[in-house]
Amino acid sequence: MHMSHKAGDKMFVDYAGKTLEIIDRESGEVIEVEFFVATLGASQLTYAEASMGQKKKDFVESVENVLLFFGGVPQAIVPDNLKSAVTKSHRYEPNINETFLDFSEHYGTTILPARSYKPKD
C-alpha cells in the first residue's frame, strides 16, 4: 500500500523485532537491549539505536536522540501503542503517557498514536 507524506509532517517511532545482545568488553557480560527505530514519513530517513529497555525513560531518551540526529522536530510523532508512549489505547481518544505528553509540548509537536491492531497504518 502506497502512502504519501508531506515533508516534516510525521515521524514514526517504535521498537523493532526481538531483543539484541551486546557484550561488555571489560566484563564479557552479555546484555540484552531493545532496538529503537524512527523513520521520517516523506524521506524515509531512518534512525536506529540500541536502548537498555522499553521503559518510559529509555523511550523518551531515544526520541530525544532522534530529534537531535535529524536536527529538527516533525509536526507529529506517531508511536505504536507501546506503554511507554500510550497508557491506554483507544480508537478515538487514546491516553498519552504524561511524561511523553510533556516532552511533546516542550518540543512543540503532537503525538498521534497508531490505531490499535492496524499494522499497515
C-alpha positions in Angstrom: 0.0 0.0 0.0 1.5 3.4 -1.0 1.0 6.3 1.4 2.0 9.8 0.6 3.5 12.0 3.3 4.4 15.7 3.4 8.0 16.6 4.3 8.3 17.3 8.1 4.8 16.1 8.8 5.3 12.8 10.7 7.9 10.7 12.3 7.1 7.1 13.1 8.7 5.5 16.2 8.7 2.0 17.7 10.8 -0.8 19.0 11.6 -3.4 16.3 11.8 -7.2 16.5 13.4 -9.3 19.1 15.9 -8.1 21.7 19.5 -7.8 20.6 22.6 -8.6 22.7 25.7 -6.5 23.3 28.8 -7.7 25.1 30.5 -5.6 27.8 34.2 -5.5 26.7 35.5 -5.3 30.2 33.5 -8.0 31.9 32.4 -10.1 29.0 28.8 -9.9 30.2 26.1 -10.4 27.6 23.4 -7.7 28.0 20.0 -7.8 26.2 19.0 -4.5 24.6 15.9 -3.2 22.7 16.2 -1.9 19.1 14.6 1.5 18.8 13.7 2.7 15.2 12.4 6.1 14.0 11.6 7.0 10.4 10.5 10.2 8.7 7.4 9.7 6.6 8.3 11.6 3.5 12.1 10.9 3.1 12.1 7.5 4.8 15.3 8.7 6.6 15.7 6.2 9.4 17.4 6.3 12.8 18.1 3.3 14.9 19.7 2.8 18.3 20.1 0.1 21.0 18.2 1.0 24.1 18.5 -0.6 27.5 14.8 -1.2 27.7 11.3 0.0 26.7 10.7 1.9 29.9 9.4 5.4 29.7 12.8 6.9 30.5 14.5 4.9 27.8 11.8 5.7 25.2 11.8 9.4 25.8 15.7 9.5 25.7 15.6 7.6 22.4 13.0 10.0 20.9 15.1 13.0 22.0 18.2 11.4 20.5 16.4 11.0 17.1 15.3 14.7 17.1 18.9 15.7 17.7 20.1 13.4 15.0 17.5 14.7 12.5 18.2 18.3 13.5 14.5 19.2 13.8 11.1 18.4 15.1 8.3 17.0 13.0 4.7 18.3 13.3 3.6 14.9 14.7 5.3 11.9 16.3 3.4 8.6 15.6 4.3 5.9 18.1 2.9 2.4 18.1 0.8 1.6 21.1 3.6 0.7 23.5 3.1 1.5 27.2 6.0 4.0 27.2 4.0 6.3 24.9 0.3 5.3 25.3 -1.1 4.3 28.7 -4.5 3.3 27.3 -5.1 2.7 23.6 -8.5 3.8 22.2 -9.7 4.2 18.7 -10.7 7.9 19.0 -9.1 9.1 22.3 -6.0 7.2 23.4 -4.4 8.3 26.7 -0.9 9.5 26.1 1.7 8.9 28.8 2.1 12.2 30.8 5.9 12.3 30.5 5.7 11.8 26.8 3.0 14.4 26.5 5.1 16.9 28.4 8.0 16.1 26.1 5.9 16.8 23.1 4.7 20.1 24.5 8.3 21.1 25.2 9.3 20.4 21.6 6.1 21.9 20.1 4.9 18.7 18.4 1.9 16.5 18.5 1.5 12.8 19.5 -0.7 10.8 17.1 -0.6 7.1 18.2 -1.2 4.5 15.5 -4.5 2.8 15.6 -4.7 -0.4 17.6 -4.4 -3.6 15.7 -3.8 -1.8 12.4 -0.2 -2.6 11.5 -0.5 -1.2 8.0 -1.1 2.3 9.5 
